[in-house]
Amino acid sequence: MRQIAASVLVAASLGGCTQDPGFAGAAGVREATAAEVGACRYVSDIRMKPGVYGALADQGVKYARNTIMADAGEGGANTVVFDPVSPGSTVYELHAVAYRC
């Protein structure tokens, strides 16, 4: 348990010192539903596996989502649609489709 607490502390302190989009998020990119992007132009599909599981799973998913949104923005997209995830299920890979709206 001490190792997990130390990992969280290190991740939090690194997040304050770096502009890593996984920690900071992506400005100018929004999340939408599939129904909201009907008039938008497809840019790309993006996949990413969370880096951590277990007790840190939520932080790993958040980091991966932020990174996907930043990657989408760098590719010219401003909107991302993530595949739905069932509440309580373990996420082994995130998939999103990036659009320019």
TANORPE-V106856 format. One record per backbone hydrogen bond with DSSP energy under -0.5 kcal/mol. CO is the residue of the C=O (numbers start at 1). NH is the residue of the N-H. Records with the same first field share a line. If there is no record, write none. Layout:
# TANORPE-V106856
CO = NH  NH
This chain:
# TANORPE-V106856
1 = 5
2 = 6
3 = 7
4 = 8
5 = 9
6 = 10
7 = 11
8 = 12
9 = 13
10 = 14
11 = 15
12 = 16
13 = 17
14 = 17  18
20 = 23  24
21 = 25
25 = 27
26 = 29
30 = 80
33 = 36
34 = 37
35 = 38
37 = 40
41 = 100
44 = 98
46 = 96
48 = 94
53 = 56
54 = 57
56 = 60
57 = 61
58 = 62
59 = 63
60 = 64
61 = 65
62 = 66
63 = 67
64 = 68
65 = 69
66 = 70
67 = 71
68 = 72
69 = 73
70 = 74
71 = 75
72 = 77
73 = 76
78 = 30
79 = 99
80 = 32  82
81 = 97
86 = 89
90 = 92
94 = 48
95 = 83
96 = 46
97 = 81
98 = 43  44
99 = 78  79  101
100 = 41
